[in-house]
Amino acid sequence: MTTSPQITHVSWGRMEVEGLEPGKDFKLYPGGGRAWDWSETGTRHEPGIQPADVRELLDHGCTVIVLSRGMELRLLTMPETLRQLEEAGIEVHVEETTVAVNLYNELARSAAVGGLFHSTC
């Protein structure tokens, strides 16, 4: 099984991930990840994470997905996104960022986990 990279540090506006340059927001999946650039899909805090934002995670074979809500829980997730993941049979967790990071790191030891992580509000 290809493992997902561990998140080694998270603080306001900064994350460090194994094998990647430090950054603010990340898309992570089995075998790697990259910076999460919200402008690619026009994502905003409201209405939140869109189906297009999670497509890449599905394309990388994730069976579990962790979605972070930001440090102040300002990032929402569109109902359509949750419906898409449910219909695909994906186990989904939506948590505050530090909780999401800990859960993701734990799941990465034994599951094909992916995640979207927002390190500010």
Backbone as XML, in Angstrom:
<?xml version="1.0"?>
<chain id="A" units="angstrom">
  <residue number="1" name="MET">
    <atom name="N" x="0.841" y="-1.203" z="0.000"/>
    <atom name="CA" x="0.000" y="0.000" z="0.000"/>
    <atom name="C" x="0.874" y="1.251" z="0.000"/>
  </residue>
  <residue number="2" name="THR">
    <atom name="N" x="0.583" y="2.168" z="-0.873"/>
    <atom name="CA" x="1.271" y="3.455" z="-0.884"/>
    <atom name="C" x="0.722" y="4.274" z="0.274"/>
  </residue>
  <residue number="3" name="THR">
    <atom name="N" x="1.617" y="4.795" z="1.105"/>
    <atom name="CA" x="1.163" y="5.538" z="2.275"/>
    <atom name="C" x="1.028" y="7.025" z="1.973"/>
  </residue>
  <residue number="4" name="SER">
    <atom name="N" x="0.246" y="7.680" z="2.804"/>
    <atom name="CA" x="0.063" y="9.126" z="2.707"/>
    <atom name="C" x="1.133" y="9.799" z="3.571"/>
  </residue>
  <residue number="5" name="PRO">
    <atom name="N" x="1.626" y="10.956" z="3.152"/>
    <atom name="CA" x="2.686" y="11.621" z="3.914"/>
    <atom name="C" x="2.192" y="12.109" z="5.274"/>
  </residue>
  <residue number="6" name="GLN">
    <atom name="N" x="3.064" y="12.045" z="6.260"/>
    <atom name="CA" x="2.732" y="12.545" z="7.589"/>
    <atom name="C" x="2.854" y="14.068" z="7.620"/>
  </residue>
  <residue number="7" name="ILE">
    <atom name="N" x="1.975" y="14.694" z="8.384"/>
    <atom name="CA" x="2.063" y="16.132" z="8.651"/>
    <atom name="C" x="2.914" y="16.263" z="9.907"/>
  </residue>
  <residue number="8" name="THR">
    <atom name="N" x="4.046" y="16.963" z="9.785"/>
    <atom name="CA" x="4.987" y="17.028" z="10.902"/>
    <atom name="C" x="4.857" y="18.304" z="11.730"/>
  </residue>
  <residue number="9" name="HIS">
    <atom name="N" x="4.136" y="19.294" z="11.209"/>
    <atom name="CA" x="3.943" y="20.542" z="11.961"/>
    <atom name="C" x="2.700" y="21.252" z="11.444"/>
  </residue>
  <residue number="10" name="VAL">
    <atom name="N" x="1.939" y="21.806" z="12.369"/>
    <atom name="CA" x="0.837" y="22.688" z="11.982"/>
    <atom name="C" x="0.755" y="23.817" z="13.002"/>
  </residue>
  <residue number="11" name="SER">
    <atom name="N" x="0.697" y="25.035" z="12.498"/>
    <atom name="CA" x="0.461" y="26.217" z="13.321"/>
    <atom name="C" x="-0.263" y="27.218" z="12.432"/>
  </residue>
  <residue number="12" name="TRP">
    <atom name="N" x="-0.673" y="28.333" z="12.990"/>
    <atom name="CA" x="-1.450" y="29.311" z="12.237"/>
    <atom name="C" x="-0.688" y="29.713" z="10.973"/>
  </residue>
  <residue number="13" name="GLY">
    <atom name="N" x="-1.256" y="29.385" z="9.809"/>
    <atom name="CA" x="-0.698" y="29.801" z="8.533"/>
    <atom name="C" x="0.496" y="29.003" z="8.038"/>
  </residue>
  <residue number="14" name="ARG">
    <atom name="N" x="0.853" y="27.905" z="8.724"/>
    <atom name="CA" x="2.025" y="27.132" z="8.298"/>
    <atom name="C" x="1.829" y="25.651" z="8.599"/>
  </residue>
  <residue number="15" name="MET">
    <atom name="N" x="2.115" y="24.856" z="7.566"/>
    <atom name="CA" x="2.119" y="23.407" z="7.735"/>
    <atom name="C" x="3.394" y="22.853" z="7.124"/>
  </residue>
  <residue number="16" name="GLU">
    <atom name="N" x="3.894" y="21.766" z="7.727"/>
    <atom name="CA" x="5.032" y="21.047" z="7.182"/>
    <atom name="C" x="4.601" y="19.602" z="6.981"/>
  </residue>
  <residue number="17" name="VAL">
    <atom name="N" x="4.897" y="19.075" z="5.795"/>
    <atom name="CA" x="4.481" y="17.732" z="5.389"/>
    <atom name="C" x="5.707" y="17.011" z="4.839"/>
  </residue>
  <residue number="18" name="GLU">
    <atom name="N" x="5.842" y="15.742" z="5.216"/>
    <atom name="CA" x="6.955" y="14.935" z="4.717"/>
    <atom name="C" x="7.063" y="15.019" z="3.200"/>
  </residue>
  <residue number="19" name="GLY">
    <atom name="N" x="8.253" y="15.365" z="2.709"/>
    <atom name="CA" x="8.515" y="15.347" z="1.282"/>
    <atom name="C" x="8.018" y="16.546" z="0.498"/>
  </residue>
  <residue number="20" name="LEU">
    <atom name="N" x="7.386" y="17.511" z="1.175"/>
    <atom name="CA" x="6.849" y="18.688" z="0.484"/>
    <atom name="C" x="7.426" y="19.959" z="1.097"/>
  </residue>
  <residue number="21" name="GLU">
    <atom name="N" x="7.434" y="21.029" z="0.305"/>
    <atom name="CA" x="7.843" y="22.332" z="0.829"/>
    <atom name="C" x="6.796" y="22.817" z="1.838"/>
  </residue>
  <residue number="22" name="PRO">
    <atom name="N" x="7.211" y="23.528" z="2.898"/>
    <atom name="CA" x="6.226" y="24.073" z="3.840"/>
    <atom name="C" x="5.236" y="24.985" z="3.117"/>
  </residue>
  <residue number="23" name="GLY">
    <atom name="N" x="4.037" y="25.067" z="3.652"/>
    <atom name="CA" x="3.013" y="25.907" z="3.042"/>
    <atom name="C" x="1.882" y="26.180" z="3.999"/>
  </residue>
  <residue number="24" name="LYS">
    <atom name="N" x="0.806" y="26.748" z="3.466"/>
    <atom name="CA" x="-0.341" y="27.153" z="4.282"/>
    <atom name="C" x="-1.479" y="26.150" z="4.213"/>
  </residue>
  <residue number="25" name="ASP">
    <atom name="N" x="-1.861" y="25.744" z="3.016"/>
    <atom name="CA" x="-2.976" y="24.823" z="2.815"/>
    <atom name="C" x="-2.494" y="23.678" z="1.923"/>
  </residue>
  <residue number="26" name="PHE">
    <atom name="N" x="-2.969" y="22.461" z="2.211"/>
    <atom name="CA" x="-2.502" y="21.297" z="1.473"/>
    <atom name="C" x="-3.621" y="20.359" z="1.060"/>
  </residue>
  <residue number="27" name="LYS">
    <atom name="N" x="-3.392" y="19.685" z="-0.089"/>
    <atom name="CA" x="-4.145" y="18.510" z="-0.523"/>
    <atom name="C" x="-3.174" y="17.357" z="-0.373"/>
  </residue>
  <residue number="28" name="LEU">
    <atom name="N" x="-3.532" y="16.350" z="0.428"/>
    <atom name="CA" x="-2.653" y="15.204" z="0.650"/>
    <atom name="C" x="-3.382" y="13.924" z="0.293"/>
  </residue>
  <residue number="29" name="TYR">
    <atom name="N" x="-2.624" y="12.922" z="-0.166"/>
    <atom name="CA" x="-3.200" y="11.657" z="-0.619"/>
    <atom name="C" x="-2.105" y="10.600" z="-0.632"/>
  </residue>
  <residue number="30" name="PRO">
    <atom name="N" x="-2.483" y="9.320" z="-0.802"/>
    <atom name="CA" x="-1.461" y="8.271" z="-0.839"/>
    <atom name="C" x="-0.409" y="8.576" z="-1.900"/>
  </residue>
  <residue number="31" name="GLY">
    <atom name="N" x="0.837" y="8.592" z="-1.473"/>
    <atom name="CA" x="1.934" y="8.840" z="-2.393"/>
    <atom name="C" x="2.394" y="10.282" z="-2.472"/>
  </residue>
  <residue number="32" name="GLY">
    <atom name="N" x="1.681" y="11.207" z="-1.837"/>
    <atom name="CA" x="2.150" y="12.584" z="-1.890"/>
    <atom name="C" x="1.113" y="13.629" z="-1.586"/>
  </residue>
  <residue number="33" name="GLY">
    <atom name="N" x="1.265" y="14.752" z="-2.267"/>
    <atom name="CA" x="0.371" y="15.873" z="-2.038"/>
    <atom name="C" x="0.934" y="17.117" z="-2.683"/>
  </residue>
  <residue number="34" name="ARG">
    <atom name="N" x="0.237" y="18.226" z="-2.454"/>
    <atom name="CA" x="0.667" y="19.498" z="-3.020"/>
    <atom name="C" x="-0.039" y="20.629" z="-2.277"/>
  </residue>
  <residue number="35" name="ALA">
    <atom name="N" x="0.400" y="21.840" z="-2.563"/>
    <atom name="CA" x="-0.290" y="22.999" z="-2.010"/>
    <atom name="C" x="-1.724" y="23.011" z="-2.514"/>
  </residue>
  <residue number="36" name="TRP">
    <atom name="N" x="-2.649" y="23.412" z="-1.658"/>
    <atom name="CA" x="-4.057" y="23.539" z="-2.035"/>
    <atom name="C" x="-4.315" y="25.006" z="-2.368"/>
  </residue>
  <residue number="37" name="ASP">
    <atom name="N" x="-4.450" y="25.294" z="-3.649"/>
    <atom name="CA" x="-4.690" y="26.642" z="-4.131"/>
    <atom name="C" x="-6.193" y="26.813" z="-4.361"/>
  </residue>
  <residue number="38" name="TRP">
    <atom name="N" x="-6.831" y="27.545" z="-3.458"/>
    <atom name="CA" x="-8.283" y="27.716" z="-3.522"/>
    <atom name="C" x="-8.739" y="28.345" z="-4.829"/>
  </residue>
  <residue number="39" name="SER">
    <atom name="N" x="-7.875" y="29.144" z="-5.457"/>
    <atom name="CA" x="-8.296" y="29.845" z="-6.677"/>
    <atom name="C" x="-8.518" y="28.883" z="-7.847"/>
  </residue>
  <residue number="40" name="GLU">
    <atom name="N" x="-7.969" y="27.664" z="-7.769"/>
    <atom name="CA" x="-8.172" y="26.689" z="-8.856"/>
    <atom name="C" x="-9.647" y="26.379" z="-9.078"/>
  </residue>
  <residue number="41" name="THR">
    <atom name="N" x="-10.408" y="26.334" z="-7.987"/>
    <atom name="CA" x="-11.835" y="25.990" z="-8.097"/>
    <atom name="C" x="-12.743" y="27.114" z="-7.599"/>
  </residue>
  <residue number="42" name="GLY">
    <atom name="N" x="-12.155" y="28.234" z="-7.189"/>
    <atom name="CA" x="-12.953" y="29.342" z="-6.680"/>
    <atom name="C" x="-13.494" y="29.088" z="-5.283"/>
  </residue>
  <residue number="43" name="THR">
    <atom name="N" x="-12.794" y="28.272" z="-4.509"/>
    <atom name="CA" x="-13.235" y="27.953" z="-3.149"/>
    <atom name="C" x="-13.173" y="29.191" z="-2.254"/>
  </residue>
  <residue number="44" name="ARG">
    <atom name="N" x="-14.157" y="29.326" z="-1.393"/>
    <atom name="CA" x="-14.233" y="30.385" z="-0.372"/>
    <atom name="C" x="-14.683" y="29.726" z="0.931"/>
  </residue>
  <residue number="45" name="HIS">
    <atom name="N" x="-14.528" y="30.433" z="2.045"/>
    <atom name="CA" x="-14.955" y="29.877" z="3.334"/>
    <atom name="C" x="-16.426" y="29.450" z="3.281"/>
  </residue>
  <residue number="46" name="GLU">
    <atom name="N" x="-17.237" y="30.269" z="2.608"/>
    <atom name="CA" x="-18.636" y="29.918" z="2.371"/>
    <atom name="C" x="-18.872" y="29.991" z="0.872"/>
  </residue>
  <residue number="47" name="PRO">
    <atom name="N" x="-19.452" y="29.011" z="0.238"/>
    <atom name="CA" x="-20.094" y="27.825" z="0.798"/>
    <atom name="C" x="-19.126" y="26.714" z="1.210"/>
  </residue>
  <residue number="48" name="GLY">
    <atom name="N" x="-17.831" y="26.893" z="0.943"/>
    <atom name="CA" x="-16.859" y="25.946" z="1.460"/>
    <atom name="C" x="-16.278" y="24.988" z="0.437"/>
  </residue>
  <residue number="49" name="ILE">
    <atom name="N" x="-15.805" y="23.849" z="0.953"/>
    <atom name="CA" x="-15.154" y="22.829" z="0.137"/>
    <atom name="C" x="-16.145" y="22.293" z="-0.890"/>
  </residue>
  <residue number="50" name="GLN">
    <atom name="N" x="-15.740" y="22.348" z="-2.157"/>
    <atom name="CA" x="-16.606" y="21.968" z="-3.273"/>
    <atom name="C" x="-16.286" y="20.551" z="-3.763"/>
  </residue>
  <residue number="51" name="PRO">
    <atom name="N" x="-17.221" y="19.950" z="-4.490"/>
    <atom name="CA" x="-16.931" y="18.636" z="-5.077"/>
    <atom name="C" x="-15.634" y="18.633" z="-5.894"/>
  </residue>
  <residue number="52" name="ALA">
    <atom name="N" x="-15.357" y="19.716" z="-6.614"/>
    <atom name="CA" x="-14.137" y="19.783" z="-7.432"/>
    <atom name="C" x="-12.877" y="19.731" z="-6.571"/>
  </residue>
  <residue number="53" name="ASP">
    <atom name="N" x="-12.965" y="20.201" z="-5.327"/>
    <atom name="CA" x="-11.797" y="20.186" z="-4.437"/>
    <atom name="C" x="-11.409" y="18.776" z="-4.026"/>
  </residue>
  <residue number="54" name="VAL">
    <atom name="N" x="-12.364" y="17.872" z="-3.921"/>
    <atom name="CA" x="-12.067" y="16.503" z="-3.470"/>
    <atom name="C" x="-11.848" y="15.531" z="-4.630"/>
  </residue>
  <residue number="55" name="ARG">
    <atom name="N" x="-12.130" y="15.947" z="-5.853"/>
    <atom name="CA" x="-11.978" y="15.055" z="-7.014"/>
    <atom name="C" x="-10.565" y="14.477" z="-7.090"/>
  </residue>
  <residue number="56" name="GLU">
    <atom name="N" x="-9.568" y="15.318" z="-6.880"/>
    <atom name="CA" x="-8.167" y="14.869" z="-6.949"/>
    <atom name="C" x="-7.871" y="13.791" z="-5.904"/>
  </residue>
  <residue number="57" name="LEU">
    <atom name="N" x="-8.485" y="13.907" z="-4.731"/>
    <atom name="CA" x="-8.279" y="12.901" z="-3.684"/>
    <atom name="C" x="-8.869" y="11.559" z="-4.118"/>
  </residue>
  <residue number="58" name="LEU">
    <atom name="N" x="-10.048" y="11.611" z="-4.717"/>
    <atom name="CA" x="-10.674" y="10.388" z="-5.222"/>
    <atom name="C" x="-9.836" y="9.775" z="-6.344"/>
  </residue>
  <residue number="59" name="ASP">
    <atom name="N" x="-9.302" y="10.628" z="-7.205"/>
    <atom name="CA" x="-8.487" y="10.151" z="-8.323"/>
    <atom name="C" x="-7.205" y="9.454" z="-7.839"/>
  </residue>
  <residue number="60" name="HIS">
    <atom name="N" x="-6.760" y="9.774" z="-6.636"/>
    <atom name="CA" x="-5.566" y="9.149" z="-6.059"/>
    <atom name="C" x="-5.903" y="7.928" z="-5.199"/>
  </residue>
  <residue number="61" name="GLY">
    <atom name="N" x="-7.152" y="7.484" z="-5.237"/>
    <atom name="CA" x="-7.514" y="6.229" z="-4.589"/>
    <atom name="C" x="-7.791" y="6.300" z="-3.098"/>
  </residue>
  <residue number="62" name="CYS">
    <atom name="N" x="-8.115" y="7.464" z="-2.594"/>
    <atom name="CA" x="-8.419" y="7.581" z="-1.161"/>
    <atom name="C" x="-9.701" y="6.814" z="-0.823"/>
  </residue>
  <residue number="63" name="THR">
    <atom name="N" x="-9.673" y="6.095" z="0.290"/>
    <atom name="CA" x="-10.862" y="5.422" z="0.794"/>
    <atom name="C" x="-11.401" y="6.114" z="2.040"/>
  </residue>
  <residue number="64" name="VAL">
    <atom name="N" x="-10.557" y="6.972" z="2.640"/>
    <atom name="CA" x="-10.928" y="7.785" z="3.796"/>
    <atom name="C" x="-10.447" y="9.200" z="3.494"/>
  </residue>
  <residue number="65" name="ILE">
    <atom name="N" x="-11.287" y="10.195" z="3.795"/>
    <atom name="CA" x="-10.911" y="11.587" z="3.557"/>
    <atom name="C" x="-11.178" y="12.408" z="4.810"/>
  </residue>
  <residue number="66" name="VAL">
    <atom name="N" x="-10.173" y="13.224" z="5.166"/>
    <atom name="CA" x="-10.277" y="14.141" z="6.296"/>
    <atom name="C" x="-10.328" y="15.559" z="5.733"/>
  </residue>
  <residue number="67" name="LEU">
    <atom name="N" x="-11.381" y="16.289" z="6.075"/>
    <atom name="CA" x="-11.554" y="17.674" z="5.645"/>
    <atom name="C" x="-11.402" y="18.578" z="6.857"/>
  </residue>
  <residue number="68" name="SER">
    <atom name="N" x="-10.470" y="19.522" z="6.778"/>
    <atom name="CA" x="-10.301" y="20.429" z="7.918"/>
    <atom name="C" x="-11.195" y="21.646" z="7.745"/>
  </residue>
  <residue number="69" name="ARG">
    <atom name="N" x="-11.613" y="22.196" z="8.866"/>
    <atom name="CA" x="-12.514" y="23.352" z="8.860"/>
    <atom name="C" x="-11.784" y="24.652" z="9.144"/>
  </residue>
  <residue number="70" name="GLY">
    <atom name="N" x="-10.460" y="24.585" z="9.323"/>
    <atom name="CA" x="-9.696" y="25.765" z="9.704"/>
    <atom name="C" x="-9.570" y="25.827" z="11.218"/>
  </residue>
  <residue number="71" name="MET">
    <atom name="N" x="-8.666" y="26.671" z="11.682"/>
    <atom name="CA" x="-8.395" y="26.799" z="13.121"/>
    <atom name="C" x="-9.571" y="27.413" z="13.882"/>
  </residue>
  <residue number="72" name="GLU">
    <atom name="N" x="-10.352" y="28.237" z="13.189"/>
    <atom name="CA" x="-11.506" y="28.889" z="13.822"/>
    <atom name="C" x="-12.831" y="28.359" z="13.263"/>
  </residue>
  <residue number="73" name="LEU">
    <atom name="N" x="-12.767" y="27.206" z="12.590"/>
    <atom name="CA" x="-13.958" y="26.529" z="12.059"/>
    <atom name="C" x="-14.726" y="27.369" z="11.050"/>
  </residue>
  <residue number="74" name="ARG">
    <atom name="N" x="-14.027" y="28.238" z="10.322"/>
    <atom name="CA" x="-14.708" y="29.114" z="9.359"/>
    <atom name="C" x="-14.936" y="28.460" z="8.010"/>
  </residue>
  <residue number="75" name="LEU">
    <atom name="N" x="-14.127" y="27.435" z="7.677"/>
    <atom name="CA" x="-14.258" y="26.778" z="6.372"/>
    <atom name="C" x="-15.388" y="25.759" z="6.418"/>
  </residue>
  <residue number="76" name="LEU">
    <atom name="N" x="-16.379" y="25.961" z="5.603"/>
    <atom name="CA" x="-17.517" y="25.052" z="5.528"/>
    <atom name="C" x="-17.269" y="23.990" z="4.455"/>
  </residue>
  <residue number="77" name="THR">
    <atom name="N" x="-18.153" y="23.014" z="4.396"/>
    <atom name="CA" x="-18.127" y="22.005" z="3.336"/>
    <atom name="C" x="-19.506" y="21.970" z="2.706"/>
  </residue>
  <residue number="78" name="MET">
    <atom name="N" x="-19.550" y="22.082" z="1.388"/>
    <atom name="CA" x="-20.832" y="22.069" z="0.694"/>
    <atom name="C" x="-21.519" y="20.712" z="0.875"/>
  </residue>
  <residue number="79" name="PRO">
    <atom name="N" x="-22.839" y="20.683" z="1.071"/>
    <atom name="CA" x="-23.564" y="19.411" z="1.172"/>
    <atom name="C" x="-23.331" y="18.521" z="-0.055"/>
  </residue>
  <residue number="80" name="GLU">
    <atom name="N" x="-23.189" y="19.133" z="-1.236"/>
    <atom name="CA" x="-22.945" y="18.366" z="-2.464"/>
    <atom name="C" x="-21.633" y="17.589" z="-2.385"/>
  </residue>
  <residue number="81" name="THR">
    <atom name="N" x="-20.642" y="18.165" z="-1.701"/>
    <atom name="CA" x="-19.345" y="17.503" z="-1.547"/>
    <atom name="C" x="-19.490" y="16.262" z="-0.679"/>
  </residue>
  <residue number="82" name="LEU">
    <atom name="N" x="-20.187" y="16.409" z="0.431"/>
    <atom name="CA" x="-20.397" y="15.276" z="1.330"/>
    <atom name="C" x="-21.216" y="14.186" z="0.646"/>
  </residue>
  <residue number="83" name="ARG">
    <atom name="N" x="-22.207" y="14.596" z="-0.138"/>
    <atom name="CA" x="-23.039" y="13.640" z="-0.873"/>
    <atom name="C" x="-22.192" y="12.872" z="-1.898"/>
  </residue>
  <residue number="84" name="GLN">
    <atom name="N" x="-21.335" y="13.583" z="-2.626"/>
    <atom name="CA" x="-20.454" y="12.950" z="-3.612"/>
    <atom name="C" x="-19.571" y="11.891" z="-2.942"/>
  </residue>
  <residue number="85" name="LEU">
    <atom name="N" x="-19.002" y="12.221" z="-1.798"/>
    <atom name="CA" x="-18.119" y="11.283" z="-1.100"/>
    <atom name="C" x="-18.899" y="10.098" z="-0.560"/>
  </residue>
  <residue number="86" name="GLU">
    <atom name="N" x="-20.081" y="10.358" z="-0.018"/>
    <atom name="CA" x="-20.928" y="9.277" z="0.489"/>
    <atom name="C" x="-21.306" y="8.317" z="-0.637"/>
  </residue>
  <residue number="87" name="GLU">
    <atom name="N" x="-21.694" y="8.880" z="-1.777"/>
    <atom name="CA" x="-22.075" y="8.046" z="-2.920"/>
    <atom name="C" x="-20.904" y="7.217" z="-3.442"/>
  </residue>
  <residue number="88" name="ALA">
    <atom name="N" x="-19.678" y="7.712" z="-3.240"/>
    <atom name="CA" x="-18.477" y="6.990" z="-3.672"/>
    <atom name="C" x="-18.024" y="5.970" z="-2.621"/>
  </residue>
  <residue number="89" name="GLY">
    <atom name="N" x="-18.750" y="5.910" z="-1.498"/>
    <atom name="CA" x="-18.406" y="4.951" z="-0.446"/>
    <atom name="C" x="-17.204" y="5.361" z="0.383"/>
  </residue>
  <residue number="90" name="ILE">
    <atom name="N" x="-16.940" y="6.657" z="0.450"/>
    <atom name="CA" x="-15.771" y="7.179" z="1.169"/>
    <atom name="C" x="-16.157" y="7.490" z="2.617"/>
  </residue>
  <residue number="91" name="GLU">
    <atom name="N" x="-15.300" y="7.070" z="3.548"/>
    <atom name="CA" x="-15.438" y="7.457" z="4.957"/>
    <atom name="C" x="-14.920" y="8.887" z="5.076"/>
  </residue>
  <residue number="92" name="VAL">
    <atom name="N" x="-15.726" y="9.789" z="5.644"/>
    <atom name="CA" x="-15.368" y="11.212" z="5.708"/>
    <atom name="C" x="-15.358" y="11.697" z="7.149"/>
  </residue>
  <residue number="93" name="HIS">
    <atom name="N" x="-14.357" y="12.510" z="7.458"/>
    <atom name="CA" x="-14.251" y="13.165" z="8.768"/>
    <atom name="C" x="-14.085" y="14.660" z="8.517"/>
  </residue>
  <residue number="94" name="VAL">
    <atom name="N" x="-14.889" y="15.487" z="9.177"/>
    <atom name="CA" x="-14.804" y="16.943" z="9.051"/>
    <atom name="C" x="-14.500" y="17.481" z="10.456"/>
  </residue>
  <residue number="95" name="GLU">
    <atom name="N" x="-13.314" y="18.084" z="10.611"/>
    <atom name="CA" x="-12.850" y="18.477" z="11.944"/>
    <atom name="C" x="-12.095" y="19.812" z="11.904"/>
  </residue>
  <residue number="96" name="GLU">
    <atom name="N" x="-11.956" y="20.421" z="13.074"/>
    <atom name="CA" x="-11.068" y="21.578" z="13.245"/>
    <atom name="C" x="-9.664" y="21.137" z="12.825"/>
  </residue>
  <residue number="97" name="THR">
    <atom name="N" x="-8.856" y="22.052" z="12.319"/>
    <atom name="CA" x="-7.597" y="21.686" z="11.670"/>
    <atom name="C" x="-6.655" y="20.863" z="12.545"/>
  </residue>
  <residue number="98" name="THR">
    <atom name="N" x="-6.408" y="21.246" z="13.789"/>
    <atom name="CA" x="-5.447" y="20.479" z="14.593"/>
    <atom name="C" x="-5.980" y="19.076" z="14.885"/>
  </residue>
  <residue number="99" name="VAL">
    <atom name="N" x="-7.273" y="18.949" z="15.094"/>
    <atom name="CA" x="-7.898" y="17.638" z="15.287"/>
    <atom name="C" x="-7.791" y="16.837" z="13.984"/>
  </residue>
  <residue number="100" name="ALA">
    <atom name="N" x="-8.057" y="17.507" z="12.857"/>
    <atom name="CA" x="-7.990" y="16.856" z="11.548"/>
    <atom name="C" x="-6.584" y="16.330" z="11.267"/>
  </residue>
  <residue number="101" name="VAL">
    <atom name="N" x="-5.560" y="17.110" z="11.608"/>
    <atom name="CA" x="-4.171" y="16.695" z="11.375"/>
    <atom name="C" x="-3.853" y="15.444" z="12.188"/>
  </residue>
  <residue number="102" name="ASN">
    <atom name="N" x="-4.214" y="15.443" z="13.461"/>
    <atom name="CA" x="-3.940" y="14.276" z="14.306"/>
    <atom name="C" x="-4.661" y="13.035" z="13.801"/>
  </residue>
  <residue number="103" name="LEU">
    <atom name="N" x="-5.921" y="13.193" z="13.407"/>
    <atom name="CA" x="-6.702" y="12.073" z="12.894"/>
    <atom name="C" x="-6.096" y="11.559" z="11.584"/>
  </residue>
  <residue number="104" name="TYR">
    <atom name="N" x="-5.767" y="12.476" z="10.681"/>
    <atom name="CA" x="-5.160" y="12.114" z="9.405"/>
    <atom name="C" x="-3.860" y="11.330" z="9.623"/>
  </residue>
  <residue number="105" name="ASN">
    <atom name="N" x="-2.978" y="11.849" z="10.492"/>
    <atom name="CA" x="-1.694" y="11.169" z="10.740"/>
    <atom name="C" x="-1.914" y="9.759" z="11.274"/>
  </residue>
  <residue number="106" name="GLU">
    <atom name="N" x="-2.899" y="9.598" z="12.143"/>
    <atom name="CA" x="-3.206" y="8.270" z="12.691"/>
    <atom name="C" x="-3.724" y="7.341" z="11.585"/>
  </residue>
  <residue number="107" name="LEU">
    <atom name="N" x="-4.674" y="7.836" z="10.793"/>
    <atom name="CA" x="-5.249" y="7.035" z="9.712"/>
    <atom name="C" x="-4.206" y="6.677" z="8.649"/>
  </residue>
  <residue number="108" name="ALA">
    <atom name="N" x="-3.239" y="7.566" z="8.426"/>
    <atom name="CA" x="-2.230" y="7.355" z="7.377"/>
    <atom name="C" x="-1.377" y="6.118" z="7.647"/>
  </residue>
  <residue number="109" name="ARG">
    <atom name="N" x="-1.350" y="5.652" z="8.889"/>
    <atom name="CA" x="-0.563" y="4.466" z="9.220"/>
    <atom name="C" x="-1.175" y="3.190" z="8.647"/>
  </residue>
  <residue number="110" name="SER">
    <atom name="N" x="-2.492" y="3.222" z="8.377"/>
    <atom name="CA" x="-3.144" y="1.965" z="7.986"/>
    <atom name="C" x="-4.205" y="2.088" z="6.894"/>
  </residue>
  <residue number="111" name="ALA">
    <atom name="N" x="-4.452" y="3.289" z="6.388"/>
    <atom name="CA" x="-5.522" y="3.476" z="5.397"/>
    <atom name="C" x="-5.058" y="4.336" z="4.253"/>
  </residue>
  <residue number="112" name="ALA">
    <atom name="N" x="-5.765" y="4.231" z="3.130"/>
    <atom name="CA" x="-5.504" y="5.096" z="1.966"/>
    <atom name="C" x="-6.248" y="6.417" z="2.231"/>
  </residue>
  <residue number="113" name="VAL">
    <atom name="N" x="-5.631" y="7.241" z="3.047"/>
    <atom name="CA" x="-6.272" y="8.470" z="3.497"/>
    <atom name="C" x="-5.799" y="9.669" z="2.689"/>
  </residue>
  <residue number="114" name="GLY">
    <atom name="N" x="-6.735" y="10.581" z="2.465"/>
    <atom name="CA" x="-6.427" y="11.856" z="1.845"/>
    <atom name="C" x="-7.004" y="12.956" z="2.702"/>
  </residue>
  <residue number="115" name="GLY">
    <atom name="N" x="-6.590" y="14.168" z="2.426"/>
    <atom name="CA" x="-7.146" y="15.264" z="3.209"/>
    <atom name="C" x="-6.947" y="16.614" z="2.562"/>
  </residue>
  <residue number="116" name="LEU">
    <atom name="N" x="-7.806" y="17.528" z="2.956"/>
    <atom name="CA" x="-7.690" y="18.944" z="2.598"/>
    <atom name="C" x="-7.483" y="19.685" z="3.909"/>
  </residue>
  <residue number="117" name="PHE">
    <atom name="N" x="-6.404" y="20.450" z="3.969"/>
    <atom name="CA" x="-6.038" y="21.109" z="5.218"/>
    <atom name="C" x="-5.877" y="22.603" z="5.021"/>
  </residue>
  <residue number="118" name="HIS">
    <atom name="N" x="-6.583" y="23.376" z="5.862"/>
    <atom name="CA" x="-6.570" y="24.838" z="5.846"/>
    <atom name="C" x="-5.994" y="25.278" z="7.193"/>
  </residue>
  <residue number="119" name="SER">
    <atom name="N" x="-4.859" y="26.008" z="7.170"/>
    <atom name="CA" x="-4.149" y="26.261" z="8.421"/>
    <atom name="C" x="-4.417" y="27.636" z="9.044"/>
  </residue>
  <residue number="120" name="THR">
    <atom name="N" x="-5.363" y="28.389" z="8.505"/>
    <atom name="CA" x="-5.714" y="29.630" z="9.183"/>
    <atom name="C" x="-7.167" y="29.545" z="9.635"/>
  </residue>
  <residue number="121" name="CYS">
    <atom name="N" x="-7.919" y="30.614" z="9.455"/>
    <atom name="CA" x="-9.256" y="30.693" z="10.036"/>
    <atom name="C" x="-10.177" y="29.592" z="9.566"/>
  </residue>
</chain>
